[in-house]
Amino acid sequence: MSRPFAIALTAILAAATASQAADYKLGAVTVRQPWSRPAQAGMNGVGFMTVVNAGKTPVTLKRMEAAGADSVEIHQSAMVGGVMTMRELDKGVVVPAGGQVAFAPGGYHFMILSLKAEQKVGQKVPVTLVFDNGRKLKVDLAVQLAPPSGGQAPPASEHRH
């Protein structure tokens, strides 16, 4: 391995490690490994994570707020008759008591509309999750090319934005 290649590889690995998605907690709710893909300014971004509810009552994730975008919508993608469809979920997503909901490629996800700045690999994108009880949780989406380690890989038929 050449020295310039080794230096470049070390820098890439260091950036990937620094940008790894973290976990966040708000009462009985844990948000695991929030992440996003790279995207250009003016284009749409996407947000993924797993929301775990260790509580005894369901919790509804109503919306996501992002200062770095015009707006954010919760969407659900699904295969219907061999065609990938996507619909907005304007009432949010219920996370059952003692359960979890994965926001992952090919399923639930956040569409981050009209980004004000480019999202580059290694960056953190601050967003706020808003729950039905009015509580808010600030999280950082780690911008990376693939799901975090142990995360769900995109299905082969994934609809891209």
Stockholm file with secondary structure:
# STOCKHOLM 1.0

chainA/1-161         MSRPFAIALTAILAAATASQAADYKLGAVTVRQPWSRPAQAGMNGVGFMTVVNAGKTPVTLKRMEAAGADSVEIHQSAMVGGVMTMRELDKGVVVPAGGQVAFAPGGYHFMILSLKAEQKVGQKVPVTLVFDNGRKLKVDLAVQLAPPSGGQAPPASEHRH
#=GR chainA/1-161 SS CCHHHHHHHHHHHHHHHHTCCCCEEETTEEEEEEEECCBCTTSCEEEEEEEEECSSSCEEEEEEECTTEEEEEEEEEEEETTEEEEEECTTCEEECTTCEEEECTTSEEEEEEEESSCBCTTCEEEEEEEETTSCEEEEEEEECSSCCTTCCCCCTTCCCC
#=GC SS_cons         CCHHHHHHHHHHHHHHHHTCCCCEEETTEEEEEEEECCBCTTSCEEEEEEEEECSSSCEEEEEEECTTEEEEEEEEEEEETTEEEEEECTTCEEECTTCEEEECTTSEEEEEEEESSCBCTTCEEEEEEEETTSCEEEEEEEECSSCCTTCCCCCTTCCCC
//
